[in-house]
Amino acid sequence: MIKANQIFVKSPRLTLRRFQMSDIPPFFSYRSHPEVAKYQSWENYQYEEAEAFVKNQLTQEPNQPGSWFQFAIALADTNQLIGDCALHTLLDEPRIVEVGFTISQDFQGKGYATEAVDALFSYIFETLEKHKVIAFSDVRNHKSIALLERLNMRREGHLLQNFMSKGQWVDEYQYAMLRAEWKKF
Ligand SMILES: CC(C)(COP(=O)(O)OP(=O)(O)OC[C@H]1O[C@@H](n2cnc3c(N)ncnc32)[C@H](O)[C@@H]1OP(=O)(O)O)[C@@H](O)C(=O)NCCC(=O)NCCS
């Protein structure tokens, strides 16, 4: 059963919770910001896309092989949406998951992404008991690379021309962390 206001994991300043309808305006605001979209798959993001995205998330559950689930990142004090992080459970090997993340331009540079993804890792390794987490980053996305390395992920590969980004093939780094490497184990 889908639970409204469902909280999946907490950290000192944040909650990772299910998206809710009131998130649509702030979600649209940061998704459509050119700096936030620069290394992402979308371009010229429309309000209707934000509405459809949030409505779809209301019907989804995390940890479904072959699917992406998006966690809303909210300030613990006010419940204000400041970003989102994604969990992709691989279809052929659901013990391995991929993550992605976005923080609103207004809330970057405050350690929120590090705190949110660290909390997501505790959910992945402790609650879902996954074997391995992977993440891909455009090699030009220095903030994303810095975040992945702050989280102690290992760079496992440099994948040449692995992603079609806004009309050009770009290289990506693949990062990973094994369950055995997670700080708690
Ligand atoms: C990738 C992204 C999430 C990184 O966000 P970020 O704000 O740089 O990362 P954090 O929230 O962890 O903040 C780290 C910074 O906050 C500073 N900071 C301030 N207070 C802090 C605190 N209490 N704890 C930790 N760091 C703190 C750190 O020193 C660091 O500063 P620096 O960048 O000058 O070194 C962000 O750039 C983004 O959303 N980009 C667009 C989407 C995207 O490209 N995603 C990646 C592909 S999936």
Ligand as a Chemical Component Dictionary entry (heavy atoms), coordinates in Angstrom:
data_LIG
# 
_chem_comp.id                   LIG 
_chem_comp.type                 NON-POLYMER 
_chem_comp.pdbx_formal_charge   0 
_chem_comp.three_letter_code    LIG 
# 
loop_
_chem_comp_atom.comp_id 
_chem_comp_atom.atom_id 
_chem_comp_atom.alt_atom_id 
_chem_comp_atom.type_symbol 
_chem_comp_atom.charge 
_chem_comp_atom.model_Cartn_x 
_chem_comp_atom.model_Cartn_y 
_chem_comp_atom.model_Cartn_z 
_chem_comp_atom.pdbx_ordinal 
LIG C1  C1  C 0 26.052 17.077 -7.640  1  
LIG C2  C2  C 0 25.411 17.974 -6.568  2  
LIG C3  C3  C 0 24.263 17.231 -5.893  3  
LIG C4  C4  C 0 26.495 18.305 -5.521  4  
LIG O1  O1  O 0 25.963 19.267 -4.604  5  
LIG P1  P1  P 0 26.922 20.036 -3.581  6  
LIG O2  O2  O 0 26.114 21.100 -2.960  7  
LIG O3  O3  O 0 28.193 20.397 -4.265  8  
LIG O4  O4  O 0 27.276 18.902 -2.531  9  
LIG P2  P2  P 0 27.033 18.963 -0.951  10 
LIG O5  O5  O 0 25.621 19.330 -0.700  11 
LIG O6  O6  O 0 27.530 17.707 -0.370  12 
LIG O7  O7  O 0 27.915 20.201 -0.496  13 
LIG C5  C5  C 0 29.333 20.133 -0.506  14 
LIG C6  C6  C 0 29.897 21.520 -0.277  15 
LIG O8  O8  O 0 29.274 22.099 0.879   16 
LIG C7  C7  C 0 30.283 22.489 1.828   17 
LIG N1  N1  N 0 29.678 22.368 3.166   18 
LIG C8  C8  C 0 29.131 23.401 3.843   19 
LIG N2  N2  N 0 28.597 22.964 4.987   20 
LIG C9  C9  C 0 28.802 21.634 5.038   21 
LIG C10 C10 C 0 28.458 20.628 5.982   22 
LIG N3  N3  N 0 27.803 20.905 7.102   23 
LIG N4  N4  N 0 28.803 19.342 5.704   24 
LIG C11 C11 C 0 29.477 19.037 4.588   25 
LIG N5  N5  N 0 29.816 19.961 3.635   26 
LIG C12 C12 C 0 29.480 21.250 3.879   27 
LIG C13 C13 C 0 31.450 21.587 1.508   28 
LIG O9  O9  O 0 32.659 22.145 1.959   29 
LIG C14 C14 C 0 31.390 21.537 -0.009  30 
LIG O10 O10 O 0 31.877 22.752 -0.519  31 
LIG P3  P3  P 0 32.765 22.848 -1.870  32 
LIG O11 O11 O 0 31.858 22.436 -3.014  33 
LIG O12 O12 O 0 33.144 24.285 -1.940  34 
LIG O13 O13 O 0 33.903 21.903 -1.690  35 
LIG C15 C15 C 0 24.894 19.300 -7.186  36 
LIG O14 O14 O 0 25.964 19.968 -7.814  37 
LIG C16 C16 C 0 23.759 19.108 -8.194  38 
LIG O15 O15 O 0 22.613 18.917 -7.831  39 
LIG N6  N6  N 0 24.083 19.172 -9.502  40 
LIG C17 C17 C 0 23.063 19.069 -10.545 41 
LIG C18 C18 C 0 22.546 17.656 -10.707 42 
LIG C19 C19 C 0 23.642 16.691 -11.116 43 
LIG O16 O16 O 0 24.451 16.995 -12.004 44 
LIG N7  N7  N 0 23.681 15.513 -10.488 45 
LIG C20 C20 C 0 24.707 14.507 -10.751 46 
LIG C21 C21 C 0 24.307 13.536 -11.759 47 
LIG S1  S1  S 0 23.196 12.291 -11.098 48 
# 
loop_
_chem_comp_bond.comp_id 
_chem_comp_bond.atom_id_1 
_chem_comp_bond.atom_id_2 
_chem_comp_bond.value_order 
_chem_comp_bond.pdbx_ordinal 
LIG C1  C2  SING 1  
LIG C2  C3  SING 2  
LIG C2  C4  SING 3  
LIG C2  C15 SING 4  
LIG C4  O1  SING 5  
LIG O1  P1  SING 6  
LIG P1  O2  DOUB 7  
LIG P1  O3  SING 8  
LIG P1  O4  SING 9  
LIG O4  P2  SING 10 
LIG P2  O5  DOUB 11 
LIG P2  O6  SING 12 
LIG P2  O7  SING 13 
LIG O7  C5  SING 14 
LIG C5  C6  SING 15 
LIG C6  O8  SING 16 
LIG C6  C14 SING 17 
LIG O8  C7  SING 18 
LIG C7  N1  SING 19 
LIG C7  C13 SING 20 
LIG N1  C8  SING 21 
LIG N1  C12 SING 22 
LIG C8  N2  DOUB 23 
LIG N2  C9  SING 24 
LIG C9  C10 SING 25 
LIG C9  C12 DOUB 26 
LIG C10 N3  SING 27 
LIG C10 N4  DOUB 28 
LIG N4  C11 SING 29 
LIG C11 N5  DOUB 30 
LIG N5  C12 SING 31 
LIG C13 O9  SING 32 
LIG C13 C14 SING 33 
LIG C14 O10 SING 34 
LIG O10 P3  SING 35 
LIG P3  O11 DOUB 36 
LIG P3  O12 SING 37 
LIG P3  O13 SING 38 
LIG C15 O14 SING 39 
LIG C15 C16 SING 40 
LIG C16 O15 DOUB 41 
LIG C16 N6  SING 42 
LIG N6  C17 SING 43 
LIG C17 C18 SING 44 
LIG C18 C19 SING 45 
LIG C19 O16 DOUB 46 
LIG C19 N7  SING 47 
LIG N7  C20 SING 48 
LIG C20 C21 SING 49 
LIG C21 S1  SING 50 
# 
